[in-house]
């Protein structure tokens, strides 16, 4: 069953078309990796799914509901979590408070409930020893793991990752990708914008190659990486993998 249905989505900024007639489905428990050059529309598409941008045309249907018709955006964003490239942690709060805040404000949990959930998720991503630390004292990989824990605290049905490793030093990339791998094994529904081709080949159920706001090719990792049909896909992969 499709949890997310993207139907003929179009988006432009000041006349510049960023997404053009984009359509695909995401099944429950599926991991979809979006690949393509910078500026191909991948991150904009995620922002549209999370209602950070409005679409110009088309439909985005999540769990059977057209998201343009939603009454409560906060309730929706609780179900559809997002992990950003730049972590977006609150710099004036320690790790524990970063993970508790939305639980108490949005989910109306008691502080004790929120603390227990935060500890559980921080344990899961290997950051339970850092609850009193502030973001400025953490490495990029640690910040991103806290950001993932914070998203998981809201018990989302879907997680969106916008280039979760692109702001990290190479040695930090693995620790974040391992956390995402574990989520994939737990059948979390995820859409991941990534430049990590080896990772996409390992964890994705479906890979979508975007170019200039259009989906040029989609298929299994084996189809996309081993037998790409589109010449543009072949060029992109040859450049990235060389």
C-alpha positions, -999 to +999 in steps of 0.1 A: +000+000+000+013+034-009+019+057+021+031+086-001+017+093-036+034+121-055+012+131-085+024+154-113+040+178-089+053+211-103+071+238-084+088+270-096+106+299-079+102+333-097+096+316-130+124+291-126+109+256-128+125+234-101+101+204-102+083+194-134+056+168-135+072+146-107+053+114-099+062+084-078+049+063-049+064+052-016+052+020+000+049+014+037+084+004+051+101+013+018+134+032+016+136+055-014+168+072-022+168+104-044+200+109-063+211+135-089+233+165-092+230+195-069+201+217-081+181+189-096+151+195-073+156+167-047+157+189-016+128+210-029+107+179-033+114+169+003+105+204+015+072+202-004+064+168+012+070+184+046+049+215+037+080+238+040+072+248+004+038+249-014+035+232-047+022+250-078+004+221-094-002+184-087-009+165-055+010+150-026-011+124-008+002+110+025-017+082+042-047+088+019-049+125+025-040+154+001-016+174+023-028+207+008-061+202+026-047+195+061-061+214+090-032+208+114+003+211+100+020+204+133+001+171+137+012+162+101+048+171+108+047+149+138+039+119+115+064+130+088+097+138+105+125+156+087+163+155+093+181+184+078+216+188+063+226+214+089+211+196+119+189+225+130+194+218+167+187+246+192+221+259+202+209+273+236+196+238+247+215+207+257+210+174+239+183+161+262+163+193+261+166+194+223+149+160+222+123+168+248+110+202+236+087+192+208+074+162+228+062+185+256+050+214+233+035+194+204+026+160+219+018+175+253+037+148+271+048+152+307+084+161+313+091+126+327+075+109+296+094+131+273+127+124+291+121+086+290+115+087+252+144+111+247+167+087+266+155+057+246+161+073+213+195+088+223+205+054+234+195+040+201+217+064+181+246+061+206+243+095+222+230+088+257+263+098+272+260+133+259+226+144+273+241+175+291+263+185+261+254+216+240+255+214+202+285+236+199+306+210+217+296+181+195+311+169+162+290+170+131+283+133+132+272+136+168+249+165+160+233+146+132+227+116+154+210+139+180+189+153+152+178+118+142+170+110+178+149+142+181+129+132+150+124+097+163+111+111+197+079+122+178+072+086+168+070+094+131+054+071+105+077+086+078+112+101+079+126+125+053+164+129+052+178+159+033+215+150+025+221+139+061+258+135+056+268+163+032+279+187+060+300+160+077+337+153+076+343+120+058+351+101+090+318+111+105+297+099+076+297+062+086+283+067+121+252+085+107+247+061+079+248+032+103+219+047+123+199+051+091+207+015+081+193+003+114+161+023+108+158+007+074+161-028+090+132-018+113+111-010+083+109+027+088+094+044+057+121+068+045+129+091+016+166+100+016+183+126-005+219+114-007+252+116-026+264+084-009+259+060-038+273+029-020+249+036+008+220+040-016+229+008-033+228-010+001+198+003+019+173+016-008+144-005-021+140+021-048+164+046-063+151+077-082+175+097-104+164+133-108+178+158-133+167+194-139+135+189-118+124+158-137+126+121-127+147+106-155+148+071-141+137+050-112+142+014-103+159-010-079+195-002-069+207-030-091+188-016-121+200+020-116+236+013-106+243-017-128+221-012-158+210+024-161+188+030-192+192+067-195+224+082-209+222+111-184+220+086-155+251+068-169+270+101-172+261+111-137+271+078-121+303+076-141+313+110-127+302+103-092+317+068-090+350+075-107 
